[in-house]
Amino acid sequence: MTLLFFSAPTMVAAANGLPYSIPIHPNLVHLTLGLFILAIAFDIVAALYPLEKPIFKFLAIPVQSANLYDVGWFNMVAAAVITFFTVAAGFYEIILAAPPLDAVSPWGLGAMDTMIWHGLGGVLLLGLIVGMTIWRGFQRYVWRVDRARQVQWSYLLAGLGIFVLMFLQGTLGAHLGGDFGVHVTADRLLYEGLNPNTQLLNVLIKFDF
């Protein structure tokens, strides 16, 4: 069996403007979002447990509020840790970005303004998530350690408020990829006047038996 490799042009290999083929930041963003949303969601379910207990009993679901709070706490800790890497990868990839300067997003912002706001938003969210984690830890181990409801209502409201900021931040990120083609291989190839279908087919591996 002979294995033949058809290497793509150098331009295709680096068409997204990064030293790797798949951007890291967008993937880590979804981890940050998922972990934080789950943390707040499980804490809300746990806080409302006295009202939901008959439903869990009827459905024969063996769950206690303490278990729900555990999920909320550990997901919040994980969100805080992963967000450091999310923001770091985002800034690294922003430095390497070369967006078109003649395009405008649906919000009326140019590419550079969008990147600046997205970067500032990332730092803000990192600070908020770390702050929420510290707040959550004090509630769990100090302030409300002997109380049935482990979290304060103000904490849950703050978490819901951060959801709104995450939506705005995510929309800015979507503008960077969808409207400006930042680190999107097909967009960059089109910008260079190349056909993505033709160019990307060159990276296929052909097996000759």
GIDA-V347936 format. One record per backbone hydrogen bond with DSSP energy under -0.5 kcal/mol. NH is the residue of the N-H (numbers start at 0). CO is the residue of the C=O. If there is no record, write none. Layout:
NH|CO / NH|CO
This chain:
1|207 / 3|1 / 3|205 / 5|203 / 6|4 / 11|8 / 12|8 / 13|9 / 14|11 / 16|13 / 26|23 / 27|23 / 28|24 / 29|25 / 30|26 / 31|27 / 32|28 / 33|29 / 34|30 / 35|31 / 36|32 / 37|33 / 38|34 / 39|35 / 40|36 / 41|37 / 42|38 / 43|39 / 44|40 / 45|41 / 46|42 / 47|43 / 48|45 / 50|47 / 51|47 / 52|48 / 54|51 / 55|51 / 56|52 / 57|53 / 58|54 / 59|56 / 60|55 / 61|59 / 62|60 / 66|63 / 67|63 / 68|64 / 69|65 / 70|66 / 71|67 / 72|68 / 73|69 / 74|70 / 75|71 / 76|72 / 77|73 / 78|74 / 79|75 / 80|76 / 81|77 / 82|78 / 83|79 / 83|80 / 84|80 / 85|81 / 86|82 / 87|83 / 88|84 / 89|85 / 90|86 / 91|87 / 92|88 / 93|89 / 94|90 / 95|91 / 96|93 / 99|179 / 104|108 / 107|104 / 110|102 / 113|109 / 114|110 / 115|111 / 116|112 / 117|113 / 118|114 / 119|115 / 120|116 / 121|117 / 122|118 / 123|119 / 124|120 / 125|121 / 126|122 / 127|123 / 128|124 / 129|125 / 130|126 / 131|127 / 132|128 / 133|129 / 134|130 / 135|131 / 136|132 / 137|133 / 138|134 / 139|135 / 140|136 / 141|137 / 142|137 / 143|138 / 144|141 / 146|143 / 149|147 / 155|151 / 156|152 / 157|153 / 158|154 / 159|155 / 160|156 / 161|157 / 162|158 / 163|159 / 164|160 / 165|161 / 166|162 / 167|163 / 168|164 / 169|165 / 170|166 / 171|167 / 172|168 / 173|169 / 174|170 / 175|171 / 176|172 / 177|173 / 178|174 / 179|174 / 181|175 / 183|180 / 184|182 / 187|183 / 188|184 / 189|185 / 190|186 / 191|187 / 192|189 / 193|188 / 195|193 / 198|194 / 199|195 / 200|196 / 201|197 / 201|198 / 202|199 / 203|200 / 205|3 / 205|203 / 207|1 / 207|205 / 208|206
